[in-house]
């Protein structure tokens, strides 16, 4: 941490020093402008004011970028701002030192010699910035010669112009020989300057072409950040080329084409390039310095308004009443400022955020509002809808969705703006991670204690990629939404369980009714018919005893056989209700007795299974019988394995076959399997079915149970 802090301070203080130097030069320029006010023409004052404005703009943007992103772009912009500030300072310095108060300032001619040619390294540095924008690095290593050629041309051209002999005219009415000129090298300097100018111009054009190449090869986000600067750089380059070409073609210091080109270049330099960078920073969140800019605008507006209030009261009112130095007015001004500060701060804050974020709330306001709203009590659907709306408004997304994990898939639970056509559920990846969601610009998982509960997704317009600030906001919201989604999922699971409980109860009631009807039908069609037949035969035998004893004897023998059949029928019927062998000897013996009656080869692996409560043994027994009947009806299996065991307070069973198999998710549960599941669920257990086509089926289940140790 100490190393990081030391590195940050190491970067911060030189940047702040450069910015302070630029500000001090601008202040000095304003002071000298006031002193030499009468010496300047209106157009000179306008151009000088624009120069001061542009220098502060460049230096401030460069400082913000340097402090936040530590990018070479910031240093270049600060150098340009410092150079422009020195030009503005030098112009007014020379006017005071040579016109207003001759001899009052040291070396005004030398300052003029440097000031008049300082535009060369300034312009070339901006060209280098264009080549490096926005990453601070070259598009590729092959552009390195272009960059170094431009830097070398700027350095050589600047030095040659400084020592170029000839007359200087820093202002109207001021002409003198260059005090730094070397007369003996006039011819060599002039010849060299022509070559350096062309080479440097070509290098500057190459820098602009490099930006165009970066634009063509970049993704959508980079293109949006670069395109405005590309337009500005192309216009500035065209203006500079027109100016240099016109001056070299006519071998003069002034021409109409040169003046037009220079004016276009100057205006683009002041407004175009900073404006393009501002668009990239504010609209497309380049360098993630929107919070700093918002604060800068906030306090700048506050300072301007409060200064205006103070001046209006102290100076304006004081002038009106003839007492500008009255301390009472100063106290009144302080009181007024204290009273209006907080309302003004809120208004200025909204104004600053509107400039930086547009109509949206700031990311920190989004998080604050999210916490406040989630603290209130809402229905589960309303919570998700509110959260999704906050997400959409905070990121400026054209669409935002909240996805809830249900089982092995993600289901859309809320969307903003709301629409009738809901997206389809999306299955999770095989490893349980998030799948790709078609059309989503960014998808962030929502976890709570490491468990994946859902996801947040946003769709941004094609011309407005997700900025680093918005991406961080999305991740922050996802981290806070974990508990919300867990509560919503618990509520949804509880509602689903209640619905399943109601449905299970209805199925149990229906199954009981059907079983009663089946018992009634079996009694009516089976044992009852046999008993009725026995009663009829008994009356017939009774009538034959005296008339035909032999016939009566035969009939009584038949009645005896029918009675045995009726008894066996009743026994089979009783076994279907609750087998006596299950009650007498337990689960293993009952299953073994039933398996012996099947035609398929069945292997029973019951081990030393003890005795359990009556309802537990009955549930496992009848589930195993239902599974065996399903195998015989549908599976086409060659072998079956029935396994029963006790495991950690549970009675576990499985019925596995090598039959045809099926797809449980597609086929669902039939009435038989659903009845088994309901029977086990009524005792606190569960049923699982695993199957694949061609690989057989395994029906397994369990119920909580402890061995019955009663004698």
VOVO-792352 format. One record per residue (C-alpha): residue number from 1; residue in three letters; x, z, y. Coordinates in steps of 0.05 Angstrom, whole numbers, plus 5000, padded with zeros to 4 digits. Example, Ala and Ser with C-alpha at 12.3 -4.5 7.8 and 13.67 -1.06 7.14 Angstrom:
<sites>
  seq  type     X     Z     Y
    1   ALA  5246  5156  4910
    2   SER  5273  5143  4979
</sites>
This chain:
<sites>
  seq  type     X     Z     Y
    1   UNK  5000  5000  5000
    2   UNK  5057  5018  5047
    3   UNK  5090  4951  5032
    4   UNK  5025  4913  5047
    5   UNK  5016  4952  5112
    6   UNK  5087  4939  5132
    7   UNK  5080  4865  5117
    8   UNK  5016  4861  5158
    9   UNK  5049  4897  5217
   10   UNK  5109  4851  5211
   11   UNK  5062  4791  5220
   12   UNK  5017  4824  5272
   13   UNK  5064  4845  5328
   14   UNK  5098  4777  5339
   15   UNK  5030  4743  5340
   16   UNK  5003  4792  5390
   17   UNK  5066  4786  5431
   18   UNK  5057  4710  5437
   19   UNK  4984  4718  5455
   20   UNK  5000  4771  5509
   21   UNK  5054  4725  5537
   22   UNK  5004  4668  5542
   23   UNK  4953  4713  5576
   24   UNK  5005  4739  5626
   25   UNK  5026  4668  5643
   26   UNK  4953  4649  5655
   27   UNK  4943  4710  5700
   28   UNK  5006  4693  5738
   29   UNK  4981  4621  5746
   30   UNK  4916  4646  5775
   31   UNK  4954  4691  5824
   32   UNK  4999  4635  5846
   33   UNK  4938  4588  5853
   34   UNK  4906  4638  5901
   35   UNK  4971  4644  5940
   36   UNK  4980  4568  5945
   37   UNK  4906  4552  5950
   38   UNK  4913  4507  6010
   39   UNK  4968  4466  5977
   40   UNK  4925  4441  5920
   41   UNK  4875  4385  5920
   42   UNK  4808  4396  5886
   43   UNK  4826  4353  5825
   44   UNK  4892  4392  5817
   45   UNK  4854  4458  5816
   46   UNK  4804  4430  5765
   47   UNK  4859  4405  5719
   48   UNK  4898  4470  5726
   49   UNK  4835  4511  5711
   50   UNK  4822  4469  5649
   51   UNK  4894  4479  5628
   52   UNK  4887  4555  5634
   53   UNK  4821  4552  5595
   54   UNK  4851  4510  5540
   55   UNK  4914  4553  5535
   56   UNK  4873  4617  5526
   57   UNK  4828  4581  5476
   58   UNK  4886  4556  5434
   59   UNK  4923  4622  5437
   60   UNK  4862  4664  5418
   61   UNK  4840  4619  5360
   62   UNK  4912  4618  5336
   63   UNK  4917  4694  5339
   64   UNK  4852  4704  5300
   65   UNK  4875  4656  5246
   66   UNK  4944  4687  5242
   67   UNK  4917  4758  5236
   68   UNK  4865  4741  5185
   69   UNK  4893  4684  5143
   70   UNK  4968  4687  5158
   71   UNK  4965  4611  5161
   72   UNK  5016  4565  5195
   73   UNK  4958  4534  5233
   74   UNK  4951  4598  5273
   75   UNK  5024  4598  5295
   76   UNK  5021  4525  5316
   77   UNK  4958  4538  5357
   78   UNK  4991  4598  5390
   79   UNK  5052  4557  5407
   80   UNK  5008  4503  5438
   81   UNK  4970  4556  5477
   82   UNK  5035  4587  5502
   83   UNK  5062  4518  5522
   84   UNK  4998  4500  5559
   85   UNK  5000  4568  5594
   86   UNK  5071  4555  5616
   87   UNK  5051  4486  5643
   88   UNK  4995  4518  5684
   89   UNK  5042  4573  5707
   90   UNK  5098  4524  5724
   91   UNK  5053  4480  5765
   92   UNK  5030  4537  5810
   93   UNK  5100  4569  5810
   94   UNK  5130  4505  5837
   95   UNK  5076  4499  5890
   96   UNK  5090  4569  5916
   97   UNK  5166  4563  5910
   98   UNK  5171  4495  5945
   99   UNK  5110  4491  5991
  100   UNK  5077  4557  6008
  101   UNK  5139  4601  6012
  102   UNK  5201  4558  6003
  103   UNK  5259  4598  5975
  104   UNK  5216  4658  5955
  105   UNK  5220  4643  5880
  106   UNK  5282  4628  5839
  107   UNK  5296  4558  5808
  108   UNK  5229  4524  5824
  109   UNK  5259  4454  5814
  110   UNK  5287  4473  5745
  111   UNK  5219  4501  5726
  112   UNK  5187  4436  5749
  113   UNK  5237  4395  5707
  114   UNK  5217  4433  5645
  115   UNK  5143  4438  5660
  116   UNK  5133  4364  5670
  117   UNK  5159  4346  5601
  118   UNK  5133  4406  5561
  119   UNK  5073  4365  5540
  120   UNK  5116  4328  5490
  121   UNK  5129  4385  5441
  122   UNK  5059  4411  5454
  123   UNK  5026  4346  5433
  124   UNK  5071  4335  5373
  125   UNK  5059  4407  5350
  126   UNK  4984  4393  5351
  127   UNK  4997  4330  5311
  128   UNK  5035  4372  5260
  129   UNK  4976  4420  5259
  130   UNK  4930  4362  5243
  131   UNK  4974  4343  5184
  132   UNK  4975  4414  5157
  133   UNK  4901  4430  5170
  134   UNK  4865  4469  5141
  135   UNK  4910  4499  5086
  136   UNK  4974  4505  5126
  137   UNK  5011  4462  5075
  138   UNK  5024  4387  5068
  139   UNK  4975  4344  5029
  140   UNK  5033  4328  4982
  141   UNK  5110  4331  4985
  142   UNK  5114  4257  5003
  143   UNK  5088  4274  5073
  144   UNK  5148  4318  5088
  145   UNK  5188  4261  5122
  146   UNK  5129  4247  5168
  147   UNK  5126  4321  5189
  148   UNK  5201  4327  5201
  149   UNK  5204  4261  5237
  150   UNK  5150  4284  5285
  151   UNK  5185  4351  5297
  152   UNK  5253  4319  5307
  153   UNK  5224  4266  5353
  154   UNK  5190  4320  5395
  155   UNK  5254  4361  5401
  156   UNK  5298  4302  5417
  157   UNK  5247  4271  5465
  158   UNK  5238  4337  5501
  159   UNK  5313  4347  5511
  160   UNK  5323  4275  5534
  161   UNK  5267  4280  5584
  162   UNK  5294  4347  5611
  163   UNK  5363  4316  5624
  164   UNK  5337  4247  5644
  165   UNK  5362  4233  5715
  166   UNK  5311  4209  5765
  167   UNK  5262  4233  5817
  168   UNK  5210  4285  5800
  169   UNK  5142  4291  5835
  170   UNK  5110  4355  5810
  171   UNK  5058  4353  5866
  172   UNK  5037  4310  5924
  173   UNK  5088  4316  5979
  174   UNK  5141  4344  5933
  175   UNK  5196  4297  5908
  176   UNK  5267  4312  5888
  177   UNK  5320  4291  5840
  178   UNK  5319  4324  5771
  179   UNK  5367  4382  5778
  180   UNK  5380  4382  5704
  181   UNK  5391  4306  5699
  182   UNK  5457  4277  5674
  183   UNK  5470  4216  5716
  184   UNK  5526  4189  5672
  185   UNK  5479  4183  5612
  186   UNK  5422  4147  5649
  187   UNK  5427  4082  5608
  188   UNK  5436  4116  5541
  189   UNK  5379  4164  5554
  190   UNK  5331  4109  5576
  191   UNK  5347  4066  5515
  192   UNK  5342  4125  5468
  193   UNK  5277  4149  5497
  194   UNK  5243  4082  5481
  195   UNK  5263  4086  5408
  196   UNK  5246  4160  5403
  197   UNK  5178  4148  5435
  198   UNK  5160  4094  5385
  199   UNK  5185  4133  5325
  200   UNK  5150  4196  5348
  201   UNK  5085  4158  5361
  202   UNK  5088  4129  5292
  203   UNK  5100  4198  5263
  204   UNK  5041  4226  5303
  205   UNK  4998  4168  5276
  206   UNK  5023  4186  5206
  207   UNK  5000  4258  5216
  208   UNK  4930  4234  5233
  209   UNK  4931  4188  5173
  210   UNK  4951  4248  5130
  211   UNK  4889  4285  5153
  212   UNK  4846  4224  5134
  213   UNK  4879  4221  5066
  214   UNK  4866  4296  5056
  215   UNK  4794  4284  5075
  216   UNK  4785  4227  5026
  217   UNK  4816  4266  4968
  218   UNK  4784  4333  4983
  219   UNK  4721  4365  4954
  220   UNK  4656  4372  4992
  221   UNK  4675  4438  5024
  222   UNK  4743  4413  5050
  223   UNK  4711  4349  5077
  224   UNK  4661  4388  5118
  225   UNK  4718  4431  5146
  226   UNK  4762  4371  5162
  227   UNK  4717  4316  5187
  228   UNK  4707  4340  5258
  229   UNK  4781  4351  5269
  230   UNK  4794  4282  5239
  231   UNK  4748  4251  5291
  232   UNK  4781  4290  5348
  233   UNK  4851  4275  5324
  234   UNK  4836  4201  5317
  235   UNK  4809  4199  5388
  236   UNK  4869  4238  5416
  237   UNK  4918  4193  5378
  238   UNK  4885  4131  5404
  239   UNK  4887  4157  5476
  240   UNK  4961  4176  5469
  241   UNK  4979  4109  5439
  242   UNK  4943  4072  5495
  243   UNK  4980  4114  5546
  244   UNK  5049  4105  5516
  245   UNK  5038  4032  5500
  246   UNK  5014  4017  5571
  247   UNK  5072  4052  5604
  248   UNK  5124  4019  5559
  249   UNK  5092  3950  5566
  250   UNK  5090  3950  5642
  251   UNK  5155  3989  5652
  252   UNK  5121  4032  5704
  253   UNK  5098  4103  5714
  254   UNK  5025  4086  5728
  255   UNK  4972  4038  5703
  256   UNK  4896  4037  5697
  257   UNK  4899  4034  5621
  258   UNK  4949  4091  5619
  259   UNK  4906  4134  5664
  260   UNK  4843  4122  5623
  261   UNK  4881  4136  5558
  262   UNK  4912  4199  5587
  263   UNK  4845  4225  5612
  264   UNK  4814  4214  5543
  265   UNK  4873  4247  5510
  266   UNK  4870  4306  5559
  267   UNK  4795  4318  5550
  268   UNK  4800  4314  5474
  269   UNK  4860  4361  5476
  270   UNK  4821  4413  5517
  271   UNK  4753  4408  5485
  272   UNK  4756  4364  5423
  273   UNK  4809  4397  5380
  274   UNK  4789  4470  5394
  275   UNK  4716  4450  5386
  276   UNK  4730  4418  5318
  277   UNK  4767  4480  5295
  278   UNK  4711  4524  5321
  279   UNK  4660  4484  5281
  280   UNK  4703  4491  5218
  281   UNK  4709  4566  5229
  282   UNK  4638  4582  5250
  283   UNK  4596  4532  5213
  284   UNK  4638  4524  5150
  285   UNK  4669  4594  5150
  286   UNK  4741  4569  5150
  287   UNK  4792  4626  5146
  288   UNK  4736  4677  5140
  289   UNK  4744  4703  5212
  290   UNK  4671  4701  5231
  291   UNK  4667  4777  5237
  292   UNK  4726  4779  5284
  293   UNK  4697  4724  5327
  294   UNK  4630  4759  5329
  295   UNK  4663  4822  5355
  296   UNK  4704  4783  5405
  297   UNK  4642  4749  5432
  298   UNK  4605  4816  5433
  299   UNK  4657  4853  5475
  300   UNK  4671  4792  5518
  301   UNK  4598  4787  5537
  302   UNK  4595  4862  5549
  303   UNK  4656  4861  5593
  304   UNK  4630  4803  5634
  305   UNK  4561  4834  5645
  306   UNK  4586  4903  5660
  307   UNK  4639  4876  5708
  308   UNK  4585  4836  5742
  309   UNK  4541  4898  5748
  310   UNK  4598  4938  5778
  311   UNK  4617  4884  5828
  312   UNK  4545  4873  5848
  313   UNK  4533  4947  5863
  314   UNK  4600  4968  5892
  315   UNK  4617  4904  5931
  316   UNK  4550  4870  5940
  317   UNK  4510  4931  5960
  318   UNK  4569  4959  5998
  319   UNK  4576  4897  6039
  320   UNK  4501  4897  6055
  321   UNK  4502  4968  6080
  322   UNK  4571  4962  6112
  323   UNK  4606  5012  6068
  324   UNK  4645  4977  6013
  325   UNK  4691  5036  6000
  326   UNK  4635  5087  5990
  327   UNK  4650  5130  5929
  328   UNK  4576  5144  5920
  329   UNK  4565  5070  5902
  330   UNK  4620  5075  5850
  331   UNK  4584  5135  5819
  332   UNK  4517  5097  5821
  333   UNK  4551  5038  5787
  334   UNK  4580  5082  5732
  335   UNK  4511  5114  5720
  336   UNK  4477  5046  5716
  337   UNK  4530  5020  5668
  338   UNK  4522  5082  5624
  339   UNK  4446  5073  5621
  340   UNK  4446  4999  5605
  341   UNK  4507  4999  5559
  342   UNK  4470  5010  5492
  343   UNK  4413  4961  5505
  344   UNK  4463  4910  5530
  345   UNK  4506  4922  5469
  346   UNK  4447  4907  5423
  347   UNK  4428  4844  5462
  348   UNK  4501  4821  5464
  349   UNK  4509  4836  5390
  350   UNK  4449  4792  5373
  351   UNK  4476  4738  5419
  352   UNK  4545  4741  5386
  353   UNK  4516  4740  5316
  354   UNK  4471  4682  5335
  355   UNK  4532  4642  5357
  356   UNK  4572  4658  5294
  357   UNK  4518  4662  5241
  358   UNK  4461  4621  5271
  359   UNK  4392  4647  5255
  360   UNK  4415  4686  5194
  361   UNK  4433  4759  5191
  362   UNK  4505  4780  5185
  363   UNK  4531  4796  5115
  364   UNK  4536  4869  5133
  365   UNK  4465  4871  5159
  366   UNK  4443  4839  5094
  367   UNK  4476  4893  5053
  368   UNK  4448  4947  5098
  369   UNK  4377  4919  5095
  370   UNK  4383  4910  5020
  371   UNK  4401  4984  5011
  372   UNK  4344  5006  5057
  373   UNK  4292  4963  5023
  374   UNK  4313  4980  4953
  375   UNK  4306  5054  4971
  376   UNK  4231  5042  4980
  377   UNK  4183  5040  4923
  378   UNK  4158  4971  4902
  379   UNK  4130  4940  4840
  380   UNK  4181  4907  4795
  381   UNK  4162  4836  4813
  382   UNK  4162  4854  4887
  383   UNK  4231  4885  4883
  384   UNK  4261  4821  4853
  385   UNK  4225  4777  4903
  386   UNK  4250  4818  4962
  387   UNK  4321  4819  4935
  388   UNK  4320  4744  4924
  389   UNK  4295  4732  4995
  390   UNK  4350  4776  5023
  391   UNK  4401  4736  4983
  392   UNK  4375  4669  5009
  393   UNK  4373  4692  5081
  394   UNK  4442  4723  5078
  395   UNK  4477  4663  5048
  396   UNK  4437  4609  5083
  397   UNK  4420  4580  5014
  398   UNK  4366  4527  5008
  399   UNK  4345  4562  4943
  400   UNK  4362  4629  4912
  401   UNK  4341  4656  4844
  402   UNK  4346  4721  4806
  403   UNK  4353  4714  4731
  404   UNK  4337  4770  4682
  405   UNK  4369  4775  4613
  406   UNK  4317  4781  4558
  407   UNK  4350  4780  4490
  408   UNK  4398  4722  4485
  409   UNK  4372  4682  4544
  410   UNK  4365  4684  4619
  411   UNK  4296  4679  4647
  412   UNK  4281  4663  4721
  413   UNK  4246  4725  4749
  414   UNK  4243  4710  4824
  415   UNK  4259  4652  4870
  416   UNK  4262  4640  4945
  417   UNK  4230  4599  4973
  418   UNK  4174  4611  4924
  419   UNK  4150  4552  4883
  420   UNK  4100  4541  4827
  421   UNK  4146  4503  4780
  422   UNK  4189  4558  4749
  423   UNK  4255  4539  4716
  424   UNK  4259  4543  4640
  425   UNK  4297  4600  4606
  426   UNK  4370  4585  4593
  427   UNK  4405  4611  4529
  428   UNK  4469  4651  4538
  429   UNK  4535  4625  4513
  430   UNK  4556  4642  4442
  431   UNK  4602  4697  4469
  432   UNK  4546  4727  4510
  433   UNK  4572  4702  4577
  434   UNK  4534  4664  4631
  435   UNK  4517  4591  4618
  436   UNK  4521  4536  4670
  437   UNK  4457  4531  4711
  438   UNK  4442  4460  4732
  439   UNK  4441  4450  4807
  440   UNK  4467  4519  4825
  441   UNK  4524  4521  4876
  442   UNK  4546  4590  4852
  443   UNK  4524  4636  4797
  444   UNK  4545  4709  4796
  445   UNK  4532  4756  4737
  446   UNK  4497  4822  4748
  447   UNK  4525  4879  4706
  448   UNK  4514  4953  4701
  449   UNK  4564  4996  4664
  450   UNK  4593  4932  4635
  451   UNK  4528  4906  4606
  452   UNK  4504  4837  4628
  453   UNK  4434  4847  4656
  454   UNK  4422  4780  4692
  455   UNK  4450  4735  4746
  456   UNK  4441  4713  4818
  457   UNK  4445  4640  4835
  458   UNK  4444  4602  4901
  459   UNK  4438  4529  4918
  460   UNK  4471  4508  4984
  461   UNK  4459  4442  5021
  462   UNK  4511  4388  5002
  463   UNK  4540  4389  5072
  464   UNK  4546  4465  5075
  465   UNK  4589  4494  5019
  466   UNK  4591  4568  5004
  467   UNK  4641  4603  5050
  468   UNK  4687  4660  5028
  469   UNK  4645  4709  5068
  470   UNK  4581  4686  5034
  471   UNK  4615  4687  4966
  472   UNK  4637  4759  4978
  473   UNK  4566  4776  5001
  474   UNK  4539  4746  4937
  475   UNK  4586  4787  4895
  476   UNK  4570  4850  4935
  477   UNK  4496  4840  4925
  478   UNK  4507  4828  4851
  479   UNK  4544  4894  4845
  480   UNK  4488  4931  4880
  481   UNK  4433  4895  4841
  482   UNK  4457  4922  4774
  483   UNK  4414  4985  4777
  484   UNK  4355  4945  4805
  485   UNK  4356  4896  4747
  486   UNK  4365  4952  4696
  487   UNK  4303  4987  4723
  488   UNK  4264  4922  4725
  489   UNK  4285  4905  4654
  490   UNK  4267  4975  4630
  491   UNK  4199  4967  4662
  492   UNK  4190  4898  4631
  493   UNK  4212  4924  4563
  494   UNK  4164  4983  4569
  495   UNK  4107  4937  4586
  496   UNK  4126  4891  4529
  497   UNK  4129  4950  4481
  498   UNK  4061  4974  4505
  499   UNK  4032  4904  4493
  500   UNK  4065  4901  4425
  501   UNK  4038  4971  4409
  502   UNK  3968  4950  4427
  503   UNK  3975  4886  4386
  504   UNK  4004  4925  4328
  505   UNK  3946  4973  4329
  506   UNK  3898  4916  4329
  507   UNK  3934  4883  4271
  508   UNK  3934  4948  4232
  509   UNK  3859  4958  4244
  510   UNK  3847  4886  4224
  511   UNK  3891  4893  4162
  512   UNK  3854  4957  4142
  513   UNK  3787  4921  4150
  514   UNK  3812  4862  4109
  515   UNK  3839  4909  4056
  516   UNK  3773  4946  4051
  517   UNK  3737  4880  4044
  518   UNK  3787  4859  3991
  519   UNK  3778  4924  3953
  520   UNK  3703  4917  3958
  521   UNK  3707  4845  3933
  522   UNK  3753  4862  3876
  523   UNK  3709  4920  3855
  524   UNK  3648  4877  3859
  525   UNK  3677  4817  3823
  526   UNK  3720  4855  3774
  527   UNK  3707  4926  3750
  528   UNK  3635  4927  3774
  529   UNK  3617  4864  3735
  530   UNK  3651  4891  3673
  531   UNK  3614  4958  3679
  532   UNK  3547  4922  3689
  533   UNK  3562  4879  3627
  534   UNK  3579  4942  3587
  535   UNK  3514  4974  3608
  536   UNK  3475  4913  3585
  537   UNK  3512  4911  3519
  538   UNK  3499  4985  3508
  539   UNK  3424  4976  3515
  540   UNK  3426  4917  3467
  541   UNK  3466  4957  3417
  542   UNK  3417  5015  3423
  543   UNK  3360  4968  3406
  544   UNK  3398  4941  3345
  545   UNK  3416  5008  3313
  546   UNK  3350  5012  3272
  547   UNK  3335  4939  3263
  548   UNK  3406  4913  3247
  549   UNK  3457  4968  3239
  550   UNK  3513  4920  3221
  551   UNK  3501  4878  3283
  552   UNK  3498  4941  3326
  553   UNK  3565  4964  3295
  554   UNK  3598  4898  3314
  555   UNK  3569  4901  3384
  556   UNK  3595  4973  3393
  557   UNK  3664  4949  3373
  558   UNK  3660  4894  3426
  559   UNK  3636  4946  3477
  560   UNK  3696  4989  3460
  561   UNK  3743  4930  3472
  562   UNK  3708  4913  3538
  563   UNK  3714  4986  3558
  564   UNK  3789  4983  3547
  565   UNK  3792  4920  3590
  566   UNK  3752  4954  3645
  567   UNK  3797  5014  3643
  568   UNK  3858  4969  3649
  569   UNK  3826  4932  3706
  570   UNK  3814  4997  3742
  571   UNK  3885  5018  3729
  572   UNK  3912  4953  3758
  573   UNK  3867  4964  3817
  574   UNK  3893  5035  3826
  575   UNK  3965  5010  3822
  576   UNK  3951  4963  3879
  577   UNK  3928  5021  3922
  578   UNK  3984  5068  3903
  579   UNK  4020  5058  3836
  580   UNK  4020  5121  3793
  581   UNK  4091  5106  3772
  582   UNK  4112  5109  3846
  583   UNK  4080  5177  3853
  584   UNK  4107  5203  3787
  585   UNK  4177  5173  3782
  586   UNK  4195  5148  3851
  587   UNK  4215  5083  3885
  588   UNK  4267  5057  3837
  589   UNK  4222  5063  3776
  590   UNK  4163  5032  3812
  591   UNK  4204  4973  3836
  592   UNK  4234  4964  3766
  593   UNK  4165  4964  3734
  594   UNK  4140  4912  3783
  595   UNK  4202  4868  3776
  596   UNK  4193  4865  3700
  597   UNK  4127  4829  3712
  598   UNK  4157  4773  3755
  599   UNK  4177  4706  3725
  600   UNK  4239  4698  3770
  601   UNK  4306  4730  3754
  602   UNK  4308  4791  3799
  603   UNK  4366  4840  3803
  604   UNK  4350  4910  3827
  605   UNK  4406  4950  3860
  606   UNK  4375  5017  3875
  607   UNK  4431  5064  3855
  608   UNK  4416  5138  3859
  609   UNK  4358  5134  3907
  610   UNK  4323  5201  3910
  611   UNK  4252  5219  3926
  612   UNK  4223  5213  3996
  613   UNK  4158  5227  4030
  614   UNK  4098  5191  4001
  615   UNK  4087  5146  4062
  616   UNK  4161  5127  4065
  617   UNK  4164  5106  3992
  618   UNK  4099  5068  3998
  619   UNK  4122  5030  4060
  620   UNK  4188  5008  4027
  621   UNK  4153  4992  3961
  622   UNK  4099  4948  3989
  623   UNK  4148  4913  4037
  624   UNK  4192  4896  3977
  625   UNK  4131  4870  3939
  626   UNK  4109  4828  3998
  627   UNK  4179  4799  4004
  628   UNK  4180  4782  3930
  629   UNK  4112  4748  3935
  630   UNK  4137  4706  3994
  631   UNK  4198  4685  3954
  632   UNK  4156  4664  3894
  633   UNK  4107  4625  3939
  634   UNK  4153  4591  3990
  635   UNK  4228  4597  3976
  636   UNK  4239  4559  3911
  637   UNK  4295  4608  3895
  638   UNK  4335  4613  3830
  639   UNK  4354  4686  3838
  640   UNK  4333  4747  3879
  641   UNK  4370  4811  3895
  642   UNK  4332  4873  3915
  643   UNK  4376  4927  3945
  644   UNK  4353  4998  3963
  645   UNK  4397  5053  3990
  646   UNK  4399  5113  4036
  647   UNK  4444  5110  4097
  648   UNK  4453  5163  4151
  649   UNK  4382  5190  4151
  650   UNK  4350  5123  4137
  651   UNK  4321  5090  4076
  652   UNK  4346  5018  4077
  653   UNK  4323  4959  4035
  654   UNK  4335  4884  4031
  655   UNK  4307  4826  3991
  656   UNK  4355  4767  3989
  657   UNK  4344  4699  3956
  658   UNK  4381  4634  3949
  659   UNK  4322  4591  3966
  660   UNK  4308  4537  4017
  661   UNK  4311  4581  4078
  662   UNK  4281  4567  4146
  663   UNK  4292  4576  4221
  664   UNK  4261  4643  4242
  665   UNK  4261  4628  4316
  666   UNK  4223  4563  4307
  667   UNK  4176  4585  4251
  668   UNK  4163  4655  4277
  669   UNK  4133  4710  4234
  670   UNK  4074  4697  4189
  671   UNK  4020  4748  4177
  672   UNK  4057  4776  4117
  673   UNK  4122  4789  4153
  674   UNK  4084  4815  4214
  675   UNK  4046  4864  4170
  676   UNK  4111  4889  4140
  677   UNK  4141  4898  4210
  678   UNK  4079  4935  4234
  679   UNK  4080  4980  4172
  680   UNK  4153  4999  4184
  681   UNK  4144  5006  4260
  682   UNK  4088  5056  4248
  683   UNK  4140  5101  4215
  684   UNK  4193  5089  4268
  685   UNK  4230  5034  4229
  686   UNK  4242  4961  4238
  687   UNK  4246  4895  4201
  688   UNK  4295  4838  4208
  689   UNK  4294  4768  4179
  690   UNK  4357  4726  4174
  691   UNK  4353  4656  4146
  692   UNK  4383  4587  4153
  693   UNK  4358  4522  4123
  694   UNK  4391  4512  4055
  695   UNK  4424  4581  4054
  696   UNK  4367  4626  4032
  697   UNK  4332  4684  4066
  698   UNK  4345  4758  4072
  699   UNK  4289  4805  4092
  700   UNK  4317  4874  4109
  701   UNK  4286  4936  4138
  702   UNK  4293  5010  4146
  703   UNK  4253  5073  4160
  704   UNK  4278  5141  4182
  705   UNK  4276  5186  4121
  706   UNK  4306  5249  4092
  707   UNK  4306  5263  4018
  708   UNK  4247  5304  3992
  709   UNK  4279  5365  3958
  710   UNK  4213  5397  3937
  711   UNK  4207  5409  3861
</sites>
